[in-house]
Amino acid sequence: MGNPELVALPVGFEEFHRLDFINYQLNRAHALGFAERRELFDAAARIRSMEDGGPVFEALSSRAAVEGRFRSAAGYARLAEFFTPPRSPYKRQRYRRYLELFDTAFAEAALVRHEVPYAGAALPAYALPAAGPSAGGTVLLHGGFDSVIEEFFPVVQRIAAAGFDVIAFEGPGQGGARTVHGLTSDHDWEKPVAAVLDHFRLDRAALVGISMGGYWALRAAGRAPRIHQVVAWPPVYDWLHRIHPALRAPVRAMVRHRDFMRWSVRTRARLSPTLRVVVDQVLYVLDSRDPADVPEWFLGMNAAHLGSERVRQDVLLMCGEHDAFQPPALTRAQAQALTNAHSVTTRLFTRAEQTDQHCQMGNLDLACRVLTTWLRSVATNAGGSAPRSDPSS
C-alpha cells in the first residue's frame, strides 16, 4: 500500500437546497471531496424532505459504484446513511455498505483499521503514517455529533502530508462505535482518548476535535497529560452561553421538570423537521426513548463540566464567522476561559476566504493548511512561548 494523491477539495459553499439543514449536509459531502457538484444539484431537486434523502442517495451511490466511481459512491452511501432515521432497519445496512465502498475507494492507501478495546466493546480507529518530512509527532483526530470518522479521510491525508502520524477514531456514541458496537455517548471524553493512547502505546500526542468534538477534545486535554496540543474546530464551550445570561438559570430549572420538557421536545420536534433529526440522533446516541433526555444531554456540555482552567496545553480555536451551529461567540468565551493554557491561538475564518460556514465547509484545504501550520509551529516551539491570540494566522 502507498499514499495516493490527496483527495481534491473544492472551493465554495453552494446553494444546493432551499432548506438550510439539508443544504449544509450536501455541502459537507461536497466540501470533503466525496460528491460531484452536478449530481448533488440533481439529487437536491428530488429531495423535498429528510425522508427522501435515503433512497435518493442510495440509488445515486449504486449508479456511481457501477460506473467505478467508488469515492463518490462512498460519499453518496454516507449521505443515504445520514438521511436514514437512526432506528430504521436500514441504518446498519447502509452504514456497512458505506464502509465497503470506502474501503474499495481507498484500497491503495496506507490506512490500517484498528479496533480499540473500550468498555467491553471497541472504538473504530484508523492509523495513517506520516507521508511528508517528519514533524516528529502523532495527531489524534475525532468528529462530533453525527459524524463517521471515514468522512474526514481527506483531512487525515493532509495532516499526514504535513509530517504527522495520524490516528483517527470514533468515541462512544459515534459512527461504528454506536451502530456496530452499541457504545452510547459519554461527555467524559478523556476516557476514550486514554483508551486510544493506551492501544497505540503513545505517551505524547496532539488532539483535534471537529464540530461538537471541539468540546470533547478540550475536556479530554484538561485531564489527559499525554495530550500536548489541542485543537477545537470549533469550540462549544457551554450550550447555555448561546442565550441571554438572565435566561440561563430559568432554563436550567426548566430542564428539571421532565414532564414539561418531554412535552416541549415532542411538540417542537413535530413542528420542525430539523429539530426532529437532532432529537432522534441524541436519543440514538443515548439509546433512550425519553425526549426529556435531549436537553439534559446538551446541557451536559457546560463550562463547569469542561473545566477550561485545567487545560495547560497549546490550544488552537478555529471558527467560522457565519457558523450557524457553533457561532463565534462560543469561541470568544472559550478563549477567555482558557486562563492556564500555555498558549491560545484563535483563527476566525471569513466569507471572503469561503470558510465562514460550520467546520469551514467551502474551503477545507485552507482550513487544513492553517491547522497543519499551527501543529508544526507548536511542535517546533515546544516549551517556548506563543501568543494568546492570533486571529489572522
Steps between C-alpha positions, in 0.01 A plus 500: 500500500610856436379852550271602212465857388313729732125498445426826317287736707279749313467865599161661553191450714216421260125556513399144426171503690252756635498342848811610689552176691479281189710750307774480761511120486537505121773762527670285763533208258607733220758692705657174624550384141248216507233630263467657156353850484273429203366179651426673829293766324310226315442306822393811691222561247350163600522556876201676651551374856751313713319175426583526129876509554557132577359344181621784275862464611489123520405490131768757415761298692409182314532675165839649588625159616394335174693771316808432713489838676549354845588818687175663387316173561629504858401864543146439379475188717597714797228752411248216466603376845486852646146562375383162633330536841720350775255226595414403143574135409701639206741698720757230572470354150576836339783565745668169412455570129668837551801333666531250214503778242745709705737203522478449124554868426815518712634148463842638400535728802737408783202508730475233771174439685513424873247400763591675827374305804255712698235422763468139392462598135716696254563844352569503124829669412728546200873560494670683213879554513664832422535549125726806498817604682444398861382765744572251776159443648162329499163668455177346630186614318130444564168641387190625673124465528404296194829426327664179385877506512548384140353820359801692635754296303593800277581696819699205636693488171601864531618463858706197398642693204616766748718238667285360779392146574121518527256292699136576421248343733137492607396540860195356676178605327669565165493309171588135531562530875123543532359329189714186518630482857206656685708750700289793616605863534717623786611862541801387708718479189822443691393135529498413127810716448684302769390174337637613163827620651540170684417287196760674285750526790531876472642720772456822301256618233302795370119477507264649238124503561275595208155660538347406836819303550666833576337493843598142568860557391545788745331300777743213436805725478436635848516149642745321272860618552617289206319750274747780425304711249127525448280639222129584533362528147287687615437534877163444667598627846151502655164450328331747734744769388286530185216668692469818707666469844172584673336193344764243588382423853133463394604265219693282744197494728266406216711200405438353845125491426521191284128467421495853363824448306369174355190677370700800375756295307233281340292803398791695356636197315163448331509859375864500386641222280855616578442486874344156458822377339704641788269349763506160330880507481544587868258227605690258279844583640355466851295188416202679654138553407436781748496844330578665834850353473576719198532845664671337797762349268570835332523684831747236616748686281551799726783715629523324838517153344753619242737645761688736267732605783646146497624534141873576505594411145547710188149553363366586155139617469363499143162654414299646212351847514158373382496161671132425565571209737789625716516879455811712568360615837574153634858526376551838666365369830716189474815702432439715808442193718833336411682687774776244557569384144860521384378694198167572331478569127162598357436484127177658370427388143313742274254514213770655280704181548185289440559344841233675707270196535503228766831309501610709200299299249565701186880515520629212708837508331568843650377387842731198485796722410428721802469191720819331383701822504401549863573137591848523349562833669413382850687172445811700403464751783404254775597648830523854365247780514223575254235770459170464685310615194576510130176569313658534157746211476 
